[in-house]
């Protein structure tokens, strides 16, 4: 996530990283396992199938699992970290989770035969940090209930939103890149990676500062004020993107990068003919947008207070993805006004039949099965299969589909529930 409204990120400090030999040994052991998996030929076939899906030539629905409650998933100590250095622990955590997912619930995931070294990029963000009261039921779960304390009350507060400033710490990047090569180069290549896909979601920020009830009321009572704040948020994202582009900090996402709230971005249509590998630009990449809080507003208000503003952002990209949790059935006529739209989110709260009829085979339907299937005291695999099969029967021959299981708050500390769901889903989509 590029931005986190809960806090201001601090720039990385360029300082030497010194690891103990045992930490190097742990990372190398994981790299050897990563290489064994990445060398499997199945990844090439998966990439081909993702590309066919995104090019609207799908051969079968694709499956991917994301937003996993990792604090509940540690089976046989597979996720326990051994390293102590903060950078080493972060790298170890990423590698252990990736290998774990491949071993237990891979779906159509793909491992690259290299490791990424992210560029050290910092953005000053949008000027406001949420003021929030939390209600916590599980102290090790990141999913909590929030009460937002209001910071936007009138137009005078518009000045609180600031334009981001982007900086690149070349020295810090080089320190990590050289270290990764020292540790991994004889096992796995290391590649520098800039900013890939950007999760663009102005309303997710505004409601944290404005208040949900207050913002929804102001759509009616103070529409000019809503337009002013939303437009400034769009412009803030645009200013930031300009800096990414100018500083040559963007990297391609037409690969196994997550797109929007959906799956991978493989497509023949990118990076496109106007492409310089030394200077990736937005028109070589995927864009996205959403307005999750608009689940209960009218289609006309959804257009006026979100999509119409978003068009200037979305037109900068090659292809786009729209939506997340908000039901979009009944809004197909508005989505079709987005000229480069390719994928549309279909959350569990949609009128599925209406959405299928509206979108047909002109778009990819990014189906989000309901993660509440994992929350009861007892997991019901038969119900999971029924829900998947029912959607497949409705869409067979009518749509291009990806199944994205996400937003998983809990598996009741029973990891096998998610493993079993993945196996059921893969059985059904390949049936």
Secondary structure by P-SEA (a helix, b strand, c coil): ccccccbbbbcccbbbbbbcaaaaaaaaaaaaaaaaaaacaaaaaaaaaaaaaaaccccbbbbbbccccccccccccccccccccaaaaaaaaaaaaaaaaaaccccccccccccccccccccccccccccbbbbbccccccbbbbbbccccccccccccbbbbbbbbcaaaaaaaaaaaaacccccbbbbbbccccccccaaaaaaaaccaaaaaaaacccaaaaaaaaaaaaaaaaaaaaaaaaacccccccccccccccccccccccccccccccccccccccccccccccccccaaaaaaaccccaaaaaaaccccccccccccccaaaaaaacccccbbbbccccaaaaaaaaccccccccccccccccccccccaaaaaaaaaaaaaacccccbbbbbbcccccccccaaaaaaaaaaaaaaaac
